[in-house]
């Protein structure tokens, strides 16, 4: 019995080793299965759609009147009356104010009297010339006397013309005591009160032409070739909720500022009763269209920033992720045009996780986006989509 005890312990050790090896082998087989299950990545997707896109450029600026005129006193005089106030609408020729005209009326009367004197002198010189012509034929006067009579007529003619000019000037000065509106529009400011002594050139009123407003905006130089005169513009005003107007690009500055690398564009906006100059406005300028475009949400694209026209996206095919290189075109607020690399109906991954790679098994979440474009847009540009 004592001779079999070592064999007993040896057999026990062998059996224990075999059991441990079996347990280790089972754990090793279970580990790959667990790792494979962990590599399945949950994702959200959206379908590639076909839509019409209108590319726009978002601009901001201040509304200015098409014309702003300072109406000034053209002669020095006391301001007698002001007939219009801020907000009043005027037409060309409407009387705005009157100046003291007494001195100018007296100057006009004096000029008229000077004209009468000149005309009388002219008539007398003409009569003397006629008499000299008759006397010359009978030998009563010499040629020298006749020539003197002719020169007297010429001097009288010149004096009469000068007097008439002086009268015209006096009448014009008298008319300038009536201050009238030079353009149609609205009174923006009254700058003088009745009783004030005004010098020539002193402002009395400011009139703005509010039939058309101008929105001046600075645009980055990279968009210079995208804007065209006459392009339609949708205009909104922050201070007027619900306000919308249709404008158009009227002028484009022919040069780029070398410091700011931008240029100025002027947009005409039709006047409305609620519009006033100085309001902050936003403009959406149509710069291009892409009918029947393949579009994906911006969140489906992965870019490195090297080439704005190139991007990558992941497509779900057979339960796995497939990486695609795509070429993009128009970029909208909620959609990006795909020129090549995708087909209509492809399921693209939104906001691809960092763990996602080619061939990675994926599990599509319940909140899969089937409506097409969604996500954040690129700054300054937008698009409108239609079916």
C-alpha positions in Angstrom: 0.0 0.0 0.0 2.8 2.4 0.7 4.4 1.7 -2.6 1.3 3.1 -4.5 1.1 6.5 -2.7 3.5 8.4 -5.1 1.5 7.2 -8.1 -1.7 8.5 -6.5 -0.3 12.0 -6.0 1.1 12.0 -9.6 -2.2 11.0 -11.1 -4.0 13.8 -9.1 -1.5 16.4 -10.4 -2.0 15.3 -14.0 -5.8 15.5 -13.7 -5.6 19.0 -12.2 -3.3 20.2 -15.0 -5.7 18.8 -17.6 -8.7 20.6 -16.0 -6.8 23.9 -15.9 -5.8 23.6 -19.5 -9.4 22.9 -20.5 -10.7 25.9 -18.7 -8.0 28.1 -20.2 -8.9 26.9 -23.7 -12.6 27.6 -23.2 -11.8 31.1 -22.0 -9.6 31.7 -25.1 -12.4 30.6 -27.4 -14.9 32.9 -25.7 -12.7 36.0 -25.8 -12.7 36.5 -29.6 -16.4 36.2 -29.7 -16.8 38.8 -27.0 -14.3 41.1 -28.9 -16.1 40.7 -32.1 -19.4 41.7 -30.5 -17.7 44.8 -29.1 -16.6 46.0 -32.6 -20.2 46.5 -33.8 -20.6 50.3 -33.9 -24.1 51.9 -33.5 -24.7 54.7 -36.1 -27.3 57.0 -37.5 -27.9 57.3 -41.2 -29.6 59.4 -43.8 -30.6 58.5 -47.4 -29.0 60.3 -50.4 -31.8 62.3 -52.0 -32.4 64.1 -55.3 -33.5 67.7 -54.9 -33.3 71.0 -56.6 -30.9 73.5 -54.9 -30.7 77.2 -55.2 -27.4 78.5 -53.9 -27.5 81.8 -52.0 -25.0 84.1 -50.4 -26.0 85.7 -47.0 -25.1 89.4 -46.6 -25.7 92.0 -44.0 -25.7 95.8 -44.1 -27.5 99.0 -43.3 -30.4 100.5 -45.3 -29.6 103.9 -46.8 -31.9 106.1 -48.8 -31.2 106.3 -52.6 -30.7 110.0 -52.2 -30.3 112.4 -49.3 -30.3 116.1 -49.9 -29.6 119.0 -47.6 -31.8 121.9 -48.6 -29.9 125.2 -47.8 -30.6 128.9 -47.9 -29.3 130.3 -51.2 -29.3 133.9 -49.9 -28.5 135.5 -46.6 -31.7 136.6 -44.9 -33.9 136.0 -41.8 -36.0 132.9 -41.8 -39.6 134.0 -41.6 -41.6 130.7 -41.8 -41.1 127.0 -41.8 -44.0 125.0 -43.4 -42.9 121.4 -43.1 -41.6 119.2 -40.3 -40.0 115.8 -39.9 -41.9 112.9 -41.4 -43.8 115.1 -43.9 -43.8 113.8 -47.5 -43.0 116.3 -50.2 -42.9 116.6 -54.0 -40.5 118.6 -56.2 -41.4 122.3 -56.0 -43.3 122.1 -52.7 -42.8 125.2 -50.6 -40.8 124.4 -47.4 -40.0 127.8 -45.9 -39.8 131.5 -46.7 -37.1 134.1 -46.0 -37.5 137.8 -45.5 -37.8 139.2 -49.0 -38.0 143.0 -48.4 -34.5 143.8 -49.4 -34.6 141.6 -52.4 -37.9 143.0 -53.6 -36.5 146.5 -53.4 -33.4 145.4 -55.3 -35.7 144.0 -58.0 -37.6 147.2 -58.2 -34.4 149.2 -58.6 -33.2 146.9 -61.4 -36.5 147.4 -63.2 -36.1 151.1 -63.0 -32.6 150.8 -64.4 -34.0 148.9 -67.3 -36.6 151.6 -68.0 -33.8 154.2 -68.0 -31.7 152.2 -70.3 -34.5 151.6 -72.7 -35.2 155.3 -72.7 -31.6 156.1 -73.5 -31.6 153.6 -76.2 -34.7 155.1 -77.8 -33.1 158.6 -77.7 -29.9 157.3 -79.3 -31.8 155.6 -82.0 -33.7 158.8 -82.8 -30.5 160.8 -82.9 -28.9 158.4 -85.3 -31.9 158.7 -87.6 -31.7 162.5 -87.5 -27.9 162.3 -88.2 -28.5 160.1 -91.3 -30.9 162.7 -92.7 -28.6 165.6 -92.0 -25.6 163.8 -93.6 -27.6 163.6 -96.9 -28.1 167.3 -96.9 -24.6 168.2 -95.8 -25.8 169.5 -92.4 -23.3 167.3 -90.4 -20.0 165.6 -91.1 -19.3 161.9 -91.3 -17.7 162.2 -87.9 -20.9 163.4 -86.3 -22.9 160.6 -88.0 -20.4 158.0 -86.7 -20.7 159.4 -83.1 -24.5 159.0 -83.3 -24.1 155.4 -84.4 -21.7 154.7 -81.6 -24.2 156.2 -79.1 -26.8 153.7 -80.3 -24.4 150.8 -79.7 -23.6 152.1 -76.2 -27.3 152.4 -75.4 -28.0 148.9 -76.6 -25.3 147.5 -74.4 -26.5 149.5 -71.4 -30.0 148.2 -71.9 -28.8 144.6 -72.1 -26.8 145.0 -68.9 -29.8 146.5 -67.1 -32.0 143.5 -68.2 -29.3 141.1 -66.9 -29.3 143.0 -63.6 -33.0 142.7 -63.4 -32.9 138.9 -64.1 -30.4 138.5 -61.2 -32.5 140.5 -58.9 -35.6 138.5 -59.7 -33.7 135.3 -59.2 -32.4 136.4 -55.8 -36.0 137.4 -54.8 -37.2 133.9 -55.9 -34.6 132.3 -53.7 -36.3 133.6 -50.6 -38.9 130.9 -51.2 -37.2 127.6 -50.2 -38.7 124.6 -52.2 -38.2 120.9 -52.2 -35.7 119.8 -54.9 -36.7 116.1 -54.9 -39.6 113.9 -53.9 -39.3 112.2 -50.5 -39.7 112.6 -46.8 -38.5 115.3 -44.5 -35.8 113.7 -42.3 -34.8 116.8 -40.3 -35.6 120.4 -39.9 -32.4 122.3 -39.0 -33.5 125.9 -38.5 -36.3 127.7 -36.7 -38.3 130.7 -37.7 -36.6 134.0 -36.8 -33.1 132.7 -37.2 -30.7 134.7 -39.3 -29.3 132.4 -42.0 -26.2 132.8 -44.1 -26.1 131.6 -47.7 -25.4 127.8 -47.6 -26.9 127.2 -44.1 -28.9 124.0 -44.0 -32.7 124.3 -43.4 -34.0 120.8 -44.2 -32.8 117.3 -45.0 -34.9 115.3 -47.4 -34.4 111.6 -48.1 -35.7 109.8 -51.2 -37.3 106.7 -49.7 -38.9 105.4 -52.9 -35.9 103.0 -53.1 -33.4 102.1 -50.4 -29.8 100.9 -50.9 -28.3 98.1 -48.8 -24.5 98.3 -49.0 -22.7 95.1 -47.9 -19.1 94.0 -47.9 -18.4 90.6 -49.6 -15.3 88.5 -49.4 -13.1 88.6 -52.5 -13.6 84.9 -53.1 -17.2 85.5 -54.0 -16.4 88.3 -56.6 -17.2 86.1 -59.6 -20.4 84.7 -58.0 -22.4 87.9 -57.9 -24.1 89.5 -61.0 -25.9 92.8 -61.5 -29.7 92.1 -61.5 -29.5 89.0 -59.3 -32.6 88.6 -57.2 -32.3 89.2 -53.5 -34.6 88.4 -50.5 -34.3 91.1 -47.8 -35.4 90.9 -44.2 -35.0 93.5 -41.4 -34.3 92.4 -37.8 -36.3 95.3 -36.3 -39.4 94.4 -38.3 -40.4 90.8 -37.6 -42.2 89.2 -40.5 -41.0 91.9 -43.0 -39.7 90.6 -46.3 -39.0 92.4 -49.6 -37.7 91.4 -53.0 -34.6 93.4 -54.1 -31.9 93.1 -56.7 -28.2 93.7 -57.1 -27.9 97.2 -58.6 -24.1 97.8 -58.6 -20.9 95.9 -57.8 -17.7 97.8 -56.9 -15.1 97.1 -59.6 -12.2 96.7 -57.2 -11.3 94.7 -54.1 -10.0 96.5 -51.0 -6.4 95.2 -50.5 -6.6 95.5 -46.7 -9.9 93.8 -46.0 -9.9 91.6 -49.1 -13.5 92.4 -49.7 -15.6 94.4 -52.2 -18.8 96.4 -51.9 -22.1 95.4 -53.4 -25.2 97.7 -53.5 -28.6 96.1 -53.4 -31.8 98.1 -54.3 -34.7 97.5 -52.0 -38.2 98.9 -52.9 -39.4 101.5 -50.3 -42.1 100.7 -47.9 -43.9 102.9 -45.4 -42.4 101.0 -42.5 -38.8 101.3 -43.8 -36.5 104.1 -42.6 -32.8 104.7 -43.2 -30.3 103.2 -40.8 -32.1 99.9 -40.2 -30.0 96.8 -40.1 -31.0 94.3 -42.8 -30.1 90.9 -44.0 -29.9 89.9 -47.7 -30.0 86.5 -49.3 -28.6 86.7 -52.8 -29.3 84.0 -55.3 -25.9 83.1 -56.9 -26.6 79.8 -58.6 -29.0 76.8 -59.1 -28.4 73.1 -59.3 -31.6 71.3 -60.4 -31.9 67.5 -59.7 -28.9 67.3 -57.5 -27.8 64.4 -55.3 -27.7 65.8 -51.7 -26.5 64.6 -48.3 -26.6 66.3 -44.9 -23.4 68.3 -44.0 -23.0 66.0 -41.0 -22.4 63.0 -43.4 -19.1 64.5 -44.7 -15.6 64.2 -43.3 -13.1 66.7 -44.6 -9.4 67.4 -44.0 -9.7 71.1 -45.2 -7.1 70.7 -48.0 -9.6 70.7 -50.9 -13.1 72.2 -50.3 -14.4 70.2 -53.2 -13.3 66.8 -51.9 -14.7 64.9 -48.9 -15.2 61.4 -47.6 -18.3 59.7 -46.3 -19.3 56.2 -45.0 -22.0 54.2 -46.6 -23.8 51.3 -44.9 -23.8 48.3 -47.2 -24.4 44.7 -46.0 -24.3 45.7 -42.4 -20.8 47.1 -42.7 -19.3 50.6 -43.2 -17.9 51.4 -46.6 -15.8 54.5 -47.1 -16.4 56.6 -50.2 -14.5 59.5 -51.7 -16.9 62.1 -53.0 -16.8 65.4 -55.0 -19.1 68.1 -53.6 -20.6 71.2 -55.2 -23.1 73.6 -53.8 -23.1 73.9 -50.0 -26.3 74.7 -48.3 -27.4 75.3 -44.8 -29.0 71.8 -44.6 -27.7 70.0 -47.7 -24.6 69.6 -49.7 -24.6 68.7 -53.4 -22.6 65.5 -54.3 -21.3 65.5 -57.8 -19.7 62.0 -57.8 -19.1 59.1 -55.4 -22.7 58.3 -54.3 -26.0 57.2 -55.8 -29.5 58.1 -54.9 -30.8 55.9 -52.1 -27.4 55.2 -50.5 -27.4 55.2 -46.7 -24.7 57.6 -45.4 -23.6 57.7 -41.8 -24.2 60.9 -39.9 -21.4 62.2 -37.6 -19.2 59.1 -38.2 -17.8 57.9 -34.8 -14.0 57.8 -34.5 -14.1 54.0 -34.1 -15.7 53.6 -37.5 -13.5 52.3 -40.3 -13.9 50.5 -43.6 -15.5 47.1 -43.1 -16.6 47.9 -39.5 -19.9 46.1 -38.6 -22.5 48.7 -37.8 -25.9 48.8 -36.2 -28.3 51.4 -37.6 -30.1 53.2 -34.8 -33.9 53.5 -34.6 -33.8 57.3 -35.2 -32.5 56.9 -38.8 -32.9 60.1 -40.8 -34.8 59.3 -43.9 -35.7 62.9 -44.9 -32.4 63.7 -46.5 -30.7 66.9 -45.6 -30.2 67.8 -42.0 -27.3 69.2 -40.0 -25.4 72.4 -39.6 -24.5 74.5 -42.6 -21.5 76.4 -43.7 -21.1 80.1 -42.7 -22.4 82.7 -45.1 -23.9 80.4 -47.7 -27.3 78.8 -47.9 -29.6 77.1 -50.4 -33.2 76.6 -50.9 -34.4 73.1 -51.8 -37.4 72.0 -53.8 -38.9 68.8 -54.8 
